[in-house]
Structure formats: C-alpha cells, structure tokens
C-alpha cells in the first residue's frame, strides 16, 4: 500500500506578473487590401528576388559543371523570372490543397475526369520540374564544408527560416496565451538534421521547435533542431532551453505571458 503523500519542498511563491504585451496585428496594409497583399507581407519581393537569383546561379553552375545527355531537360533551361517564381509558389501552395500521388499526375491527360487544367495552364510539366530541381536559397560556395567547425546542417534553408522569424514578429504580437511544441516535417532528403521517429509512418523527419499563439495557431517563431552534435551545450535541460530561447527571440520574456507545453519541456 502506498504511503501518504507529503511535500518534501516548501511551496514556491506564485508569480502573478501583469501582462504587458500589446497583442494583435501591426504594420498592416489598408483594411481593403487583397489576400495577395497579405501573402506578400510574408513572402515579399526582396525574398522572391533572392530566390530567383540563387536558383538561376545554381542552374548555371549545374549545367556548366555537369555532363548532360543529349535528351537532358536541363539543356532547355532558361533563366527564371520573378513572375515565374510567383507562379511557382502558387502551384506549390495549390498542390497542398489538390492532392495527387505524384507531381507528373498534375499534368496527366489520360482521364478527362482527373484533368488539372489550372496547373497545365501555369507551367509545362518539364518547366515546373526544372524549377523545382534548381530551386535554391543560398550560394553553395558560401556554405562551409561538412568537416568545418562552422558547418550547420540547416545552411541551405536558414535564410528562409530567418526571414520568416523576422516578418512573423514584425507583423503580429501574440495574445497572452501561447504554446511551445515540436513540428515534424517528413522528407526524403539526406541531411544530418533527420530525426528517427519510429511511431510515424514516415520515420525520418526534420524537427522544428515552434512558438505559436494558442487561440489562432499563428506561428510567432520557429527553430530547426539540428541534432545533438550541432546543439551547443547548456546548463539547462533541452526542453527548458528551447522554451526560454523561443521567448527571448520573440521578445516575449518577462511580459506576463502564459506558456503551455507538454511534459518534455517541463523537465527539471
């Protein structure tokens, strides 16, 4: 029979810090702005220009340094434009709504009942797949070698993550109730960031730590988990370190926010 429960440590004083945040949208366009204008707040023209520049750079380098067969699609590459990149993003987003088993299926004309005319109108299949093949965010020459102490596995996606974190906090301040959790993204790529999650169908995934507003799900900040090898040592446990780091990066620490998280982040 279990013994009677008793407290082994004195109760800690309850800190009821008043909320000093100023939640809600900020730096917004006019109220009659279109949905596209709101989208471009986050995926703005400067970012699109940089993606176009880096994609064209990588395509040139690949074509120059790679032996291409006579029938290689890459031989038909023409420089990517800003308007094309906007269209490419539109197609990627719509693929998340209109689900098909493979990319070529969006251009399959075998069955009239399954035609995806809008996708065919936006791009030819070969052009879309070429853009996808060469899509790049950084100059590969500037990425440190894997054996370098400055190497980071997220180097190729880091500019996009940094950009998102900047604009997410610039345009919105979360309400008082926020949560911290992990988000797992499946991938077939090879990267040191992959985590083995045996309970998932896609067992190898990239893990992100995410801080979001509880009521809306608005993501205020995210951080890619690089694995133990690339995580700096700390006097704090990992869960505690993650929560404090996300709050500091969003400038939400010591402002009376209520943070909800699961047991992983509450280890002592």
C-alpha positions as a printed Julia matrix, in Angstrom:
268×3 Matrix{Float64}:
   0.0    0.0     0.0
   1.32   3.41   -0.94
   2.25   5.76    1.84
   0.62   9.11    2.49
   1.82  11.81    0.08
   3.65  14.68    1.72
   5.51  17.71    0.44
   9.3   17.44    0.5
   9.96  21.02   -0.58
   8.32  24.22    0.65
   5.76  25.73   -1.76
   7.16  28.25   -4.2
   5.71  31.77   -4.27
   3.21  32.27   -7.07
   4.37  34.92   -9.52
   1.36  36.7   -10.95
   3.12  39.08  -13.32
   0.75  41.53  -15.07
   0.52  41.13  -18.83
   2.44  43.92  -20.58
   2.2   42.72  -24.18
   0.39  44.62  -26.92
  -1.19  41.76  -28.89
  -2.6   41.86  -32.39
  -1.64  42.82  -35.95
   0.79  45.67  -36.57
   2.38  47.39  -39.56
  -0.58  46.22  -41.64
  -1.69  47.35  -45.13
  -5.07  49.14  -45.55
  -8.15  47.21  -44.42
  -9.3   46.78  -48.03
  -6.0   45.09  -49.03
  -6.29  41.91  -51.1
  -5.33  38.44  -49.81
  -2.32  38.58  -52.15
  -1.08  41.75  -50.45
  -1.21  39.98  -47.1
   0.66  36.97  -48.5
   3.36  39.27  -49.88
   3.91  40.68  -46.4
   5.48  37.34  -45.52
   6.86  36.24  -48.88
   7.91  39.7   -50.03
   9.53  40.86  -53.25
  13.03  41.02  -51.74
  12.84  37.36  -50.8
  11.43  36.37  -54.2
  14.23  38.28  -55.98
  16.85  36.49  -53.89
  15.32  33.07  -54.57
  15.27  33.83  -58.31
  18.91  34.98  -58.19
  20.14  31.93  -56.28
  18.08  29.49  -58.38
  19.49  30.93  -61.61
  23.0   30.84  -60.15
  22.69  27.17  -59.17
  21.18  26.25  -62.56
  24.09  27.9   -64.4
  26.64  26.17  -62.19
  24.99  22.77  -62.55
  24.7   23.0   -66.33
  28.29  24.22  -66.68
  29.83  21.57  -64.43
  27.68  18.52  -65.2
  27.78  16.2   -68.18
  24.31  16.42  -69.74
  22.96  13.74  -72.03
  21.52  14.71  -75.38
  17.99  14.46  -74.04
  18.53  16.1   -70.66
  15.79  18.55  -69.64
  18.46  20.82  -68.19
  19.54  21.7   -71.76
  16.23  23.55  -72.12
  16.75  25.71  -69.04
  16.08  29.43  -69.5
  16.62  31.96  -66.7
  13.86  32.12  -64.12
  11.89  35.39  -63.77
  10.17  36.97  -60.79
   6.72  36.41  -62.31
   7.55  32.76  -62.91
   8.63  32.36  -59.31
   5.33  33.86  -58.12
   3.52  31.34  -60.32
   5.71  28.53  -58.99
   4.79  29.43  -55.41
   1.1   29.49  -56.37
   1.38  25.99  -57.84
   3.21  24.65  -54.76
   0.52  26.07  -52.45
  -2.29  24.64  -54.58
  -0.63  21.23  -54.6
  -1.17  21.26  -50.85
  -4.91  21.64  -51.47
  -5.36  19.5   -54.59
  -3.57  16.29  -53.57
  -2.24  13.83  -56.16
   0.13  10.87  -55.67
   2.99  12.24  -57.81
   3.94  15.54  -59.43
   3.53  14.26  -63.04
  -0.12  13.42  -62.23
  -0.95  17.14  -62.26
  -0.16  17.11  -65.98
  -1.68  13.7   -66.78
  -4.17  13.9   -69.67
  -5.19  10.22  -69.72
  -8.56  10.75  -67.98
 -10.75  13.8   -68.59
 -12.33  13.42  -65.15
  -8.94  13.9   -63.48
  -7.56  16.78  -65.53
  -5.94  19.62  -63.61
  -6.24  22.35  -66.21
  -5.1   25.2   -63.97
  -1.75  23.51  -63.29
  -1.25  22.86  -67.01
  -2.03  26.48  -67.75
   0.54  27.76  -65.25
   3.52  25.66  -66.4
   4.51  22.8   -68.61
   5.46  19.76  -66.56
   9.1   19.92  -67.63
   9.45  23.59  -66.78
   7.92  23.14  -63.34
  10.17  20.19  -62.56
  13.25  22.08  -63.75
  12.47  24.99  -61.41
  11.92  22.5   -58.59
  15.23  20.79  -59.4
  17.24  24.01  -59.31
  15.32  25.82  -56.54
  17.91  27.35  -54.22
  18.1   29.86  -51.37
  21.86  30.27  -50.94
  25.09  30.17  -52.89
  26.58  26.7   -52.31
  30.09  28.18  -52.41
  29.35  30.1   -49.2
  28.28  27.02  -47.24
  31.12  25.71  -45.01
  32.42  22.21  -45.68
  30.87  19.41  -43.6
  34.16  19.0   -41.74
  34.33  22.69  -40.86
  33.51  23.76  -37.26
  31.26  26.44  -38.81
  29.15  23.92  -40.71
  25.41  23.86  -39.96
  23.08  21.25  -41.48
  20.35  23.87  -41.98
  22.56  26.19  -44.08
  20.5   25.7   -47.25
  17.19  26.64  -45.6
  18.44  29.04  -42.93
  17.77  32.24  -44.94
  14.1   31.29  -45.3
  13.74  30.46  -41.59
  15.45  33.71  -40.55
  13.26  35.7   -42.94
  10.08  34.11  -41.63
  11.01  34.75  -37.99
  11.69  38.42  -38.76
   8.42  39.08  -40.56
   6.34  36.94  -38.17
   7.22  39.17  -35.21
   7.17  42.39  -37.27
   3.55  41.99  -38.33
   1.95  40.38  -35.27
   2.28  40.17  -31.5
   0.71  37.07  -29.9
  -2.01  37.27  -27.25
  -1.25  36.29  -23.67
  -1.79  32.53  -24.06
   0.91  30.9   -26.17
   2.24  27.37  -26.6
   5.55  25.73  -27.41
   5.65  22.39  -29.21
   7.51  20.42  -31.85
   6.56  20.15  -35.52
   7.81  17.19  -37.58
   8.25  17.51  -41.34
   8.68  14.4   -43.45
  11.4   14.4   -46.1
  13.19  12.02  -48.42
  16.29  14.19  -48.46
  19.6   13.28  -46.86
  20.58  15.61  -44.05
  22.18  15.46  -40.62
  19.02  17.1   -39.25
  16.91  13.95  -39.75
  15.37  12.53  -36.6
  14.26   8.9   -36.38
  10.64   8.79  -35.15
   9.63   5.09  -35.08
   5.98   5.84  -34.24
   5.42   7.77  -37.5
   4.65   6.36  -40.96
   7.48   8.46  -42.42
  10.04   7.54  -39.79
  12.72  10.08  -40.71
  11.68  13.68  -40.21
  13.09  17.14  -39.61
  12.09  18.59  -36.25
  11.2   22.22  -35.6
  10.57  23.86  -32.25
   7.59  26.18  -32.64
   6.13  29.01  -30.57
   2.52  29.77  -31.53
  -0.47  31.75  -30.29
  -2.95  29.37  -28.65
  -6.18  30.9   -29.96
  -5.23  31.34  -33.63
  -2.3   28.97  -34.16
  -0.24  31.89  -35.52
   3.42  30.83  -35.54
   5.49  33.6   -33.98
   8.86  31.85  -34.11
  10.37  28.55  -35.17
  13.77  26.97  -34.73
  15.17  23.95  -36.54
  16.56  21.21  -34.3
  19.95  20.27  -35.72
  20.62  17.21  -33.56
  22.85  16.72  -30.51
  26.07  17.1   -32.48
  25.2   20.65  -33.57
  23.38  21.82  -30.42
  25.53  23.96  -28.06
  25.89  22.61  -24.53
  23.88  24.38  -21.85
  23.44  24.26  -18.08
  19.7   23.94  -18.72
  17.84  20.85  -19.87
  16.91  20.83  -23.54
  13.19  21.49  -23.02
  13.82  24.46  -20.73
  16.45  25.86  -23.08
  14.05  25.63  -26.06
  11.22  27.48  -24.29
  13.46  30.28  -23.0
  15.23  30.67  -26.35
  11.96  30.97  -28.29
  10.56  33.52  -25.81
  13.75  35.59  -25.92
  13.87  35.56  -29.71
  10.28  36.86  -29.84
  10.94  39.43  -27.1
   8.12  37.92  -25.01
  10.09  37.0   -21.88
   9.12  38.66  -18.57
   5.95  40.17  -20.05
   3.37  38.06  -18.23
   2.71  35.53  -20.98
   1.11  32.18  -20.14
   3.14  29.43  -21.84
   1.58  25.99  -22.32
   3.73  22.99  -23.25
   3.87  19.25  -22.7
   5.94  17.31  -20.17
   9.08  17.24  -22.35
   9.55  20.99  -21.84
   8.9   20.8   -18.07
  11.75  18.52  -17.04
  13.79  19.61  -14.04
